[in-house]
Amino acid sequence: MLGNFSYHNPTKLYFGEDALTFLAEELDQYGPTVQLIYGGGSIKKSGLYDEIVAILRSCGKTIVEDGGVMPNPTADKLRQGAKIARENKVDLLLAVGGGSCCDYAKAVSVSAYCGEDPWDKYFLRFEEPTCKIIPVGCVLTMAGTGSEMNGGAVISNHEEKLKIGHVFGDDVMPKFSILNPRYTMTLPKRQMVAGIYDIFNHICEQYFSGTDDNTSDYIAEALMKSVVASSRVAIRAPEDYEARSNIMWTATWALNTLIACGKTTDWMVHMLGQAVGAYTDQTHGMTLSAVSLPYYRHILPYGLPKFKRFATEVWQISPLGKTDEQIALEGLAALEGWMRELGVATSISELGATEEMLDGIADATFILDGGYKVLTKEEVKEILRESL
């Protein structure tokens, strides 16, 4: 295992069917005003909203409502949320929902008092916060992003046709997160499978980098096998608690920075997918699935030993009588087969992308250098064209 790193994760997790009972204990550590952040109202239909409000009131909290967080939170919504937090002098941002709500809450936490336009400061200039940061807590209702235990926040700007993530430091990470797998069972199948692919791709983005014998890769392989096995159960039986709990727990460990230790990490599938999302406003996991296979086929020759290992260790492809390339390609074929089992998008045209959009999507794609091949802009366009 090569390289030097430090690891620290300050988020406290409560996991299981009784996890919400610990919310009152956490609330006691914060001041009287809580900004309650949620999405389109599904938590009201499920009854979770009423449960949360009852706990907040029993703890003597003043509730400031901030609903309507969209699946791809926008810069305009961020500005509105920051204004709400600042004007009400909130003491805690409590996100109740999926990764978008958690991302949005973290973005609000650094934006309320920053004194500048947060889109420009954090998502175009990638500056770090120097202002007061409002603490964040999460009650998770969808497994996928890992946002409940990391410092990432992804924000979209429809006017500029950009979707950009910023990974903030420890001070922005949620102070606590509550994970009850039963909350995920109300999701439509499309959202469930999009979240499952998001989990898998988070692992891949870290796995497909580096050439050393790295403990992080062994952990990643186990996580990938777990999510594949549990996904197959969840598709057949969406209310299977064990499967849903394994998926939720894997999602957290896929992106809480643990398996990035000692890795350069890739993240180009995310860069491509986010650019597609900026043009189509489609579900994040689906934009990732739509570009993954063309990207992996493109970089396979440059990271052949790892793709061979992926095939044999994750998908149990037999190596007998085959070249390394044949083994690696069989691994990607197995990945594609599983993706079709899930029912995720395998082309960007399914998501509304057109040939006419390709130049703009390519221009909106950030090129990173942590993987096996640093792409040129022409290669980005080629991969996008193959993704249509």
C-alpha positions in Angstrom: 0.0 0.0 0.0 1.7 3.1 -1.2 1.5 6.8 -0.4 0.7 8.8 2.7 -2.7 9.8 4.0 -4.7 10.8 7.1 -8.1 9.6 7.9 -10.7 11.2 10.1 -14.5 11.1 10.0 -16.4 13.3 12.5 -19.9 12.2 11.6 -21.8 10.1 14.2 -24.1 7.6 12.8 -27.3 6.0 14.3 -28.3 3.0 12.3 -31.3 0.7 12.4 -35.1 0.7 13.0 -34.7 2.6 16.3 -32.3 5.2 15.0 -34.7 8.1 15.1 -35.0 7.7 18.9 -31.6 9.3 19.2 -32.6 12.5 17.5 -33.7 14.3 20.7 -30.4 13.5 22.3 -28.5 15.1 19.4 -30.9 18.2 19.3 -30.0 19.0 22.9 -26.5 19.9 21.8 -27.7 22.8 19.5 -29.5 26.1 19.9 -33.2 26.7 19.7 -33.8 27.3 16.0 -33.7 24.5 13.4 -34.1 24.9 9.7 -36.0 21.8 8.6 -34.9 20.9 5.0 -36.8 18.4 2.9 -37.8 17.8 -0.7 -41.1 17.5 -2.6 -43.3 16.3 0.3 -42.9 12.5 0.3 -41.9 12.7 4.0 -45.3 14.2 4.7 -47.1 11.3 2.9 -45.0 8.7 4.8 -45.6 10.3 8.2 -41.9 10.9 8.8 -42.4 14.7 8.7 -44.9 14.5 11.6 -42.6 12.4 13.6 -39.7 14.8 13.1 -41.8 17.8 13.9 -43.1 16.2 17.1 -39.5 15.5 18.3 -38.4 19.0 17.4 -41.3 20.5 19.4 -40.8 18.2 22.3 -37.2 19.5 22.5 -38.5 23.1 22.5 -37.1 24.0 19.0 -38.4 26.7 16.8 -38.9 25.2 13.3 -38.0 27.2 10.2 -39.4 25.4 7.1 -37.3 25.0 4.0 -39.0 22.5 1.7 -39.0 21.9 -2.0 -35.4 20.9 -2.4 -35.3 19.4 -5.9 -33.4 16.2 -6.9 -30.6 18.3 -8.4 -30.5 21.3 -6.0 -30.0 24.6 -7.9 -27.9 27.6 -7.3 -31.0 29.7 -6.9 -32.4 27.3 -4.3 -29.1 27.5 -2.5 -29.3 31.3 -2.3 -32.8 31.1 -1.0 -31.8 28.6 1.7 -28.8 30.6 2.7 -31.0 33.7 3.1 -33.5 31.7 5.3 -30.7 30.5 7.5 -29.1 33.9 7.9 -32.3 35.8 8.5 -33.6 33.4 11.1 -30.2 32.9 12.7 -30.7 29.1 12.7 -28.6 26.9 14.9 -28.9 23.6 13.1 -29.7 22.6 9.5 -31.7 19.3 9.7 -31.9 17.6 6.3 -34.7 15.0 6.0 -34.5 13.2 2.7 -32.0 11.8 0.2 -28.6 12.8 -0.9 -29.9 16.0 -2.6 -31.3 17.3 0.7 -28.0 16.4 2.5 -25.9 18.0 -0.2 -28.1 21.2 -0.2 -27.9 21.4 3.6 -24.1 21.3 3.5 -24.0 24.0 0.8 -26.3 26.2 2.9 -24.1 25.7 5.9 -21.2 27.4 4.3 -23.2 29.9 2.3 -25.4 31.7 4.9 -22.6 33.9 6.2 -20.0 33.8 3.4 -20.8 37.4 2.1 -20.3 36.4 -1.5 -22.4 34.6 -4.1 -21.9 30.9 -3.0 -22.1 29.6 -6.6 -19.2 31.7 -7.6 -17.2 31.2 -4.4 -17.5 27.5 -3.9 -18.5 25.9 -7.2 -16.7 28.1 -9.8 -13.6 29.2 -7.8 -13.6 26.2 -5.5 -12.6 28.3 -2.5 -12.9 27.0 1.1 -15.2 28.6 3.6 -13.7 31.3 5.9 -17.1 32.3 7.4 -19.3 30.9 10.2 -20.5 27.4 9.3 -23.9 26.2 10.5 -23.9 22.6 11.7 -25.8 19.9 9.7 -27.7 16.8 10.8 -29.3 14.3 8.4 -32.2 11.9 8.6 -31.7 9.8 5.5 -34.6 8.4 3.4 -32.7 7.2 0.3 -29.5 5.1 0.0 -27.0 6.1 -2.7 -25.0 9.2 -2.4 -23.1 8.7 0.9 -23.8 12.4 1.6 -24.7 11.5 5.1 -21.1 10.9 6.0 -19.0 13.1 3.8 -18.4 16.8 3.0 -19.6 16.7 -0.6 -22.2 19.1 -2.0 -23.3 19.0 -5.7 -25.2 22.0 -7.0 -26.7 22.7 -10.5 -26.9 25.9 -12.4 -29.4 25.7 -15.2 -28.6 29.1 -16.6 -24.9 28.1 -17.1 -25.7 24.5 -17.8 -23.3 23.3 -15.2 -23.5 20.7 -12.3 -20.5 20.9 -10.0 -19.5 19.3 -6.7 -17.3 20.6 -4.0 -16.0 18.4 -1.3 -15.6 20.5 1.9 -13.6 19.6 5.0 -14.5 18.1 8.3 -16.3 21.2 9.6 -19.0 20.8 6.9 -19.6 17.1 7.3 -22.8 16.2 9.1 -22.4 16.2 12.9 -24.8 13.2 13.0 -26.8 11.1 10.6 -29.8 8.9 11.3 -30.2 5.8 9.0 -33.3 3.7 9.2 -33.4 1.3 6.2 -37.2 1.2 6.5 -37.4 4.8 5.3 -35.9 3.8 2.0 -38.8 1.3 1.3 -41.2 4.0 0.2 -39.0 4.9 -2.8 -40.2 4.1 -6.4 -38.2 1.3 -8.0 -36.5 3.8 -10.4 -35.1 5.8 -7.5 -34.0 2.7 -5.7 -32.1 1.2 -8.6 -30.5 4.6 -9.5 -29.3 4.8 -5.9 -27.9 1.3 -6.1 -25.9 2.1 -9.2 -24.7 5.3 -7.6 -23.3 3.3 -4.7 -21.5 0.9 -7.1 -20.1 3.6 -9.2 -18.7 5.5 -6.1 -16.8 2.4 -5.3 -15.5 2.0 -8.9 -14.4 5.6 -9.1 -11.9 4.9 -6.2 -11.1 1.3 -7.2 -10.0 2.0 -10.8 -6.9 3.9 -9.8 -3.5 2.9 -8.6 -1.4 -0.2 -9.4 -0.2 -1.2 -5.9 -1.5 -4.0 -3.7 -3.8 -1.8 -1.7 -6.0 -2.8 1.2 -8.6 -0.3 0.1 -9.1 -2.4 -3.1 -9.9 -5.5 -1.1 -12.5 -3.5 0.9 -13.9 -2.1 -2.3 -14.4 -5.5 -3.8 -16.3 -6.8 -0.8 -18.5 -3.7 -0.9 -19.2 -4.2 -4.6 -20.1 -7.9 -4.1 -22.4 -6.9 -1.2 -24.3 -4.3 -3.2 -24.8 -6.6 -6.2 -26.0 -9.5 -4.0 -28.4 -7.3 -1.9 -29.7 -5.5 -5.0 -30.8 -8.7 -6.5 -32.8 -9.5 -3.4 -34.2 -5.9 -3.2 -35.5 -6.0 -6.8 -37.4 -9.2 -6.1 -38.5 -8.2 -2.6 -38.3 -4.4 -2.1 -39.4 -4.7 1.6 -36.7 -7.2 2.5 -35.1 -5.4 5.5 -31.8 -7.2 5.4 -31.2 -6.4 1.8 -32.2 -2.8 2.2 -30.1 -2.4 5.3 -27.0 -3.8 3.6 -27.6 -1.5 0.7 -27.9 1.5 3.0 -24.8 0.6 5.0 -22.7 -0.1 1.8 -23.8 3.4 0.5 -22.3 5.0 3.5 -19.0 3.2 3.4 -18.7 3.6 -0.4 -18.2 7.4 0.0 -17.1 8.3 3.5 -13.5 8.6 2.3 -12.3 5.2 3.8 -11.7 3.3 0.6 -10.1 6.4 -1.0 -7.2 5.9 1.5 -4.0 5.4 -0.5 -5.7 5.9 -3.8 -5.5 8.6 -6.5 -9.2 8.0 -7.4 -10.7 8.6 -10.8 -14.1 10.4 -10.8 -14.4 10.8 -14.6 -17.7 8.9 -14.7 -19.0 11.5 -12.3 -17.7 14.4 -14.3 -19.3 13.0 -17.5 -22.5 12.1 -15.7 -22.8 15.5 -14.0 -22.3 17.3 -17.3 -25.1 15.1 -18.8 -27.2 15.9 -15.8 -26.7 19.7 -16.3 -28.3 19.4 -19.7 -31.0 16.9 -18.9 -31.8 17.4 -15.2 -32.0 13.6 -14.9 -31.5 11.4 -11.8 -27.8 11.3 -10.9 -27.5 7.5 -10.7 -29.0 7.2 -14.2 -26.6 9.7 -15.7 -23.7 7.7 -14.2 -25.0 4.4 -15.6 -25.5 5.9 -19.0 -21.8 6.9 -19.5 -20.1 4.2 -17.4 -19.6 1.4 -19.9 -18.3 3.5 -22.8 -15.8 5.2 -20.4 -14.6 1.9 -18.9 -14.1 0.3 -22.4 -12.1 3.4 -23.4 -9.7 3.3 -20.4 -9.5 -0.5 -20.1 -6.3 -0.9 -22.1 -4.5 1.6 -19.7 -5.6 -0.2 -16.5 -5.9 -3.7 -17.8 -4.5 -5.5 -14.6 -7.2 -3.8 -12.5 -10.0 -4.5 -14.9 -8.9 -8.2 -15.0 -8.9 -8.2 -11.2 -12.4 -6.6 -11.2 -13.6 -9.4 -13.5 -12.2 -12.3 -11.5 -12.8 -11.0 -8.0 -16.1 -9.2 -8.3 -17.8 -11.2 -11.0 -16.0 -14.5 -10.6 -15.0 -14.7 -14.3 -12.9 -17.8 -15.0 -9.4 -16.8 -16.4 -8.7 -20.3 -17.8 -7.6 -20.2 -21.5 -8.2 -16.5 -21.9 -6.1 -13.4 -22.5 -6.1 -10.6 -19.9 -8.1 -8.5 -22.3 -10.7 -11.2 -22.8 -11.1 -11.6 -19.0 -11.4 -7.9 -18.5 -14.0 -7.5 -21.2 -16.0 -10.4 -19.8 -16.0 -8.5 -16.5 -17.5 -5.4 -18.2 -20.1 -7.6 -19.9 -21.0 -9.0 -16.5 -21.4 -5.4 -15.2 -23.6 -4.6 -18.1 -25.7 -7.7 -17.5 -26.2 -6.6 -13.8 -27.1 -3.0 -14.9 -29.8 -4.5 -17.2 -31.1 -6.5 -14.3 -31.4 -3.3 -12.3 -33.1 -1.5 -15.2 -30.8 1.6 -15.1 -30.1 3.8 -18.2 -27.4 2.5 -20.5 -27.4 5.4 -22.9 -27.7 9.2 -22.5 -30.3 9.3 -25.3 -32.7 7.5 -22.9 -32.3 10.6 -20.6 -33.0 13.1 -23.3 -29.5 13.9 -24.5 -29.2 14.5 -28.3 -26.3 14.7 -30.8 -26.7 18.5 -30.8 -26.0 18.7 -27.1 -22.7 16.8 -27.2 -20.4 19.7 -27.7 -22.0 21.6 -24.8 -21.9 18.5 -22.6 -18.2 17.9 -23.4 -17.4 21.6 -22.7 -19.2 21.2 -19.3 -17.1 18.1 -18.4 -14.2 18.7 -16.0 -11.2 16.5 -16.9 -9.5 14.9 -13.9 -6.1 13.1 -13.7 -6.5 10.5 -11.0 -7.4 7.5 -13.2 -5.6 5.4 -15.7 -5.9 7.8 -18.6 -6.2 11.6 -18.7 -8.7 12.3 -21.4 -8.5 14.9 -24.1 -11.6 16.9 -25.1 -11.8 14.8 -28.2 -11.9 11.6 -26.2 -14.6 13.1 -24.0 -16.7 13.8 -27.1 -16.0 10.3 -28.4 -17.1 8.7 -25.1 -20.3 10.8 -25.1 -21.0 9.9 -28.7 -20.6 6.2 -27.8 -23.0 6.8 -24.9 -25.9 8.0 -27.1 
